[in-house]
Amino acid sequence: MTVLTEPSSFDVQAVVDEVWTTFLGGEPLVPVAPDFDPAGTFPGSRWDAAVTVSGAWHGLIVVSVNDAVAHAVTQAMLGLDDGDTAAHEDVVDALGELVNVIGGNIKSLMDGPSKLSLPLVAQAPIQAGGIVETCRLDLAWGSHRVWVTVGTRDEGGTS
């Protein structure tokens, strides 16, 4: 058995694809060239949904979308009509559930027992000290953009 120290981009892409199509159906996510620097200006009003994994593997999984994607995801998950507007709480719940399932599936790829945190959803960047980015997916969902970032504990001791 191979012990993974971090999930590969290929594995993260497979997890995200499976969860996305299961929850949202319709158009699949398509990898695109990076056009956003997480430390820079975000293209639109930002929503981040994150979970942490602790135990044998320590990680942070963040799904970042803009306001239009957050509402489109919520509409799809709740089966709302195109004209219906999702309440703020519904958007928080939908994005939280999405990252929770993605994070749980990524956690299952890692060796050893670990625990998944409750999801945190914010209309701002979510970052954690002592975590370094190890994988980032830049994706398109139709005309929308989605970013999935996986970070692991900085074993070099910098934070």
C-alpha positions in Angstrom: 0.0 0.0 0.0 1.3 3.5 -0.9 1.1 6.0 1.9 0.1 9.4 0.5 1.6 12.5 2.1 -0.7 14.7 0.1 -3.4 14.1 -2.5 -2.4 14.5 -6.2 -4.0 17.0 -8.5 -5.4 14.0 -10.4 -7.1 12.6 -7.3 -8.5 15.9 -6.2 -9.8 16.5 -9.8 -11.5 13.1 -9.7 -13.1 13.8 -6.3 -14.3 17.2 -7.3 -15.7 15.9 -10.6 -17.6 13.1 -8.9 -19.1 15.3 -6.2 -19.9 18.1 -8.6 -21.8 16.0 -11.1 -23.6 14.0 -8.3 -24.8 17.2 -6.5 -25.3 19.5 -9.5 -25.6 17.4 -12.6 -25.5 19.3 -15.8 -22.3 20.6 -17.2 -19.1 19.0 -15.9 -16.2 21.0 -14.6 -13.4 21.6 -17.1 -9.8 22.4 -16.2 -8.7 25.8 -17.5 -5.5 27.8 -17.4 -4.9 29.6 -14.1 -6.1 33.2 -14.2 -6.3 34.1 -10.6 -3.7 34.5 -7.9 -5.2 33.7 -4.5 -3.1 36.4 -2.9 -4.4 38.9 -5.5 -7.7 40.5 -6.4 -10.5 38.0 -6.7 -12.7 38.2 -9.9 -16.0 39.3 -8.4 -17.6 39.0 -4.9 -15.8 36.1 -3.2 -17.2 33.1 -1.4 -14.9 30.6 0.3 -16.1 27.3 1.8 -13.5 25.3 3.7 -13.0 22.2 5.9 -9.9 21.1 7.7 -8.7 17.6 8.2 -6.7 16.6 11.3 -5.1 13.4 12.4 -2.7 11.2 10.5 -2.9 13.9 7.7 -3.5 17.6 8.3 -5.0 19.6 5.5 -7.3 22.4 4.4 -9.7 22.1 1.5 -11.1 25.4 0.1 -13.7 25.9 -2.7 -13.7 29.5 -4.0 -16.4 30.9 -6.2 -17.9 34.3 -7.0 -21.4 35.4 -6.1 -22.9 34.2 -9.4 -21.5 30.7 -8.9 -22.5 30.6 -5.3 -26.1 31.3 -6.2 -26.1 29.0 -9.2 -24.8 26.1 -7.1 -27.5 26.8 -4.5 -30.2 26.9 -7.1 -29.0 23.6 -8.6 -28.7 21.9 -5.2 -32.1 23.1 -4.0 -33.9 22.6 -7.3 -34.9 26.3 -7.5 -36.2 27.8 -10.7 -33.9 30.3 -12.6 -36.0 33.2 -11.4 -35.9 32.2 -7.7 -33.4 33.9 -5.5 -31.7 31.9 -2.8 -31.5 33.2 0.7 -28.1 34.0 2.2 -28.5 31.1 4.6 -29.3 28.7 1.8 -26.1 29.8 0.0 -24.0 29.2 3.1 -25.6 25.7 3.6 -25.2 24.7 0.0 -21.5 25.7 -0.2 -20.9 24.2 3.2 -22.4 20.9 2.1 -20.4 20.9 -1.2 -17.0 21.5 0.5 -17.9 19.0 3.3 -18.5 16.2 0.8 -15.4 17.1 -1.3 -13.3 17.3 1.8 -14.6 14.0 3.2 -13.7 12.3 -0.1 -10.2 13.8 -0.1 -9.7 12.8 3.5 -10.6 9.2 2.6 -7.7 9.2 0.1 -5.2 9.8 2.9 -3.6 7.1 5.1 -4.5 6.8 8.7 -7.4 8.0 10.9 -8.3 11.6 10.5 -11.3 13.8 11.4 -13.1 16.4 9.2 -14.1 19.7 10.7 -17.4 21.3 10.3 -17.5 23.5 7.1 -16.8 27.2 7.3 -18.3 29.5 4.7 -17.4 33.1 4.4 -17.7 36.0 1.9 -14.0 36.5 2.2 -10.8 34.5 1.8 -10.3 31.6 4.2 -6.7 30.9 5.2 -5.0 29.0 7.9 -1.6 29.6 9.5 1.0 26.8 9.0 -0.7 25.5 5.8 0.9 25.6 2.4 -0.9 25.1 -0.9 -0.1 21.7 -2.4 -2.8 21.5 -5.1 -5.0 24.0 -6.9 -7.6 23.4 -9.6 -8.7 26.2 -11.8 -12.0 25.0 -13.3 -14.8 26.2 -15.5 -18.5 25.3 -14.9 -20.1 26.5 -18.1 -19.3 30.2 -18.2 -18.5 30.2 -14.4 -15.2 29.7 -12.7 -14.5 27.5 -9.7 -11.2 27.2 -7.7 -10.4 24.3 -5.4 -7.3 24.5 -3.2 -5.8 21.8 -1.0 -3.2 22.8 1.5 -1.2 20.7 4.0 0.7 21.4 7.1 3.9 23.2 6.6 6.4 20.7 7.9 9.2 23.2 7.5 8.0 25.0 10.6 7.2 28.3 8.9 3.8 29.8 9.5 
